[in-house]
Amino acid sequence: MLWLVFTTGACNLRCDYCGGSFPNSVVPWRPRYGLEDLRRLIESDPDATVIFYGGEPLINARYIMRFMDSVRARRYGVQTNGLLHRLLPDEYWRRMDVALLSIDGREEVTDRHRGRGVYSKVLEAARRLRSLGVETIARMTVTQDSNIYEDVTHLLGLGLFDKIHWQLNVVWTKRWNLESWAERSYLPGLRRLMDLFMKSLREGIVLRIIPILGVISAAIFRPFEGVPCGAGYRSVAVSTDGRVLACPIAVRERWAVLGSVDKGFRLMGPRLAPECLRCPYRPYCGGRCLYAIMERDWGDEGFAAVDKVTRAYLDVVLSAVPEVKELIAKGVVRPEDLYYDPTKDSTEVIP
């Protein structure tokens, strides 16, 4: 199972997607539970992946070190903006399996939303972590000034990221004209990315573009039971106040509370929106996002708009599945190279 462990609710940036730190009263800036209680929970899971989360988790690098010295897990990782990577010594980075670094593509796009100079500092972090043997994943936020083809191929061309995934900025910001942008920019860009993916695949090269790879994996190997990130059924978040949550961004919502570190918890199982129950895209989408299903911050019409764009994106990817199967049958690509489990990396397949 995936365990997203908050080390702090504080952040050293104020990206315009989310606004920075959580209030100390909502997600305390230091853990307030007994580490021994959490150790027992995690070590009872023989396939535990622990991803340190925040806020900016490296603000509390000492807790990461203490945790890694005390708790056994199969995999360790961190979701970070990368600016404070020097606070964690090399010996701990070498024990990390994966680092998800927040970067939105080209320098001007990243710095516009995250702050001047952030792009260059993320690249510095990526170089260091790769030199220490850590797998790096570019964690993009995509909004109306993104060009999905240009930004993804830019990151691929840097040679600093092993995988790339993105999320659409459709949660915490005010509703914007997603549909128009998708028709004008996003979907044409996705088609170009799909062409690039298939061109590489015909040469036996698998581009690790997660919103493409994850859907192909679901189509060929095992469909998603629920939201691909596993929220509430294959993944939990541990807040610094000791609550165990179904979703790491649902820090205020009662429906997300599964239990606590000291008293234990119960998984909620896969949860789908009514619209998803008979949807033909369900095996490849899994409902997209638990928080969106439950909260619908853009209202029902906004939920439907995101769903429409999601279906169009899935059509682009799924149209290539027959050829992918042919390439597997011909031995051009190994099937195991196309299998992807997002809970091993804490990624989200469906943007």
Steps between C-alpha positions, in 0.01 A plus 500: 500500500603862452552708814522878446661628819475873569811634666359854523216718379739786428637590157784727392317608181166662422416351160186654358338157466461442873624806688776346709491367855205337669394680818673353804157433650402280203825318421745562786846602394656221708373143563300463821464122517723224625730369230491156660125478434551582134793260476278212612237586239744531211709197591185288504479570126747271318488713183511848651607795287559813711497835323580808711249777437411854602490802486859468399625183670868600495425787738496224762795300368590392853171314527567325168837384634351384828221320318731320257721394790201361691246360252551221248325538165550337162528835321565860604440818308412867527276753326695826510555830326870416520626833630611363838663181375826588675332460840493122456846336506618277217474184709123545528450594138682182399236303692219675314348319203323794340471879520210684341616851414247775433575665167249611239704473182686790343674755721260785431194288584649356818627831635178683415304279738757388754735797531802652329800268491308188603556323167880517520498383861285199415744402226784530750314265734427253219868484402608430856236238570565312176872498584408330828293232326153640574232460232356842415146579387393838366176594673326758283201721565335588169284808451380723221841646421658155466575346165488131583710388204765769538524467878514120514749467214711772660527295818567180305780676314678603818594141578451565872164331559429129479123551482259788450146550622265792523181612668253748356450809713130432563481460878576806710492783248193681372339343199662596172408414141641148500287382209612772258865462597481122465363522146745770397819382670488202734343229285701586185813494717404163646457358150853615416630344821321176415660501156840551663435220749403256224791600275737418787314179583543375144874533563470302824526808724235564767464867587399515865221752453270385779161628372567294186684203649257457790194481275668254263595288801141501625374400154747214455556363849258594775223762502480744788263402783462861605695822465846408365690661787334249733354763735308333779555141389867456404634826635466704819644828625624552856456858615730656754216504754478119482189468284506237227334644188370347178641788293797727580331819381182433701644633823182682609232258380341256745421241234873448448582402861557124516635487855815597685856387556440402863161328458534354151290552189275332246527543125190633324547291185468634144242776474349616173274786399152401379603617152785247503307184584396418142763704319688306228821683597485379859766223462758753375399801709379353829303817575803727450524671843341416836515860622326624184235230533423600858543878492417620147651843560401604146144374549326228299546690173870541567528133593336412167737732311808332649344161426446598135866597462607181678298283262651676198852447636424132567378461142837626378693248708269202461499535120862379504443187711445261204836598351666476841377141527636426153843636598497277809405196289784574255752531783577864427424591862484286812162494676661556840637832376144621449366401842456792739371516857458865609490411871869406482587859407207697650407632157157565354444342161192702401582874492 
